[in-house]
Amino acid sequence: MDESRLDKLEKELSELKTKIQEQKPKKEKKPRPPSDYNTFVKNFLADEKKRLGSDYDHKVAFKDATVSWSKNKSKV
């Protein structure tokens, strides 16, 4: 008796979850323009690639970009 009641409740819960998921309208996401930080890092990494060539290490360059951003963000 308890098993059939449990099965009914599980089925009902599953149906409710499905119903809730169907009711939520999906928001249309519009791409945002890049922030000043995104633009800075993109340009910084491109410059580092040109400057260092085959010695370019992304981890080091990205760390340098974040340090440079922190020092210069008031100027941007």
Buried (B, 14 or more C-beta within 10 A) or exposed (E): EEEEEEEEEEEEEEEEEEEEEEEEEEEEEEEEEEEEEEEBBEEBBEEBEEEEEEEEEEEEBBEBBEEEBEEEEEEE
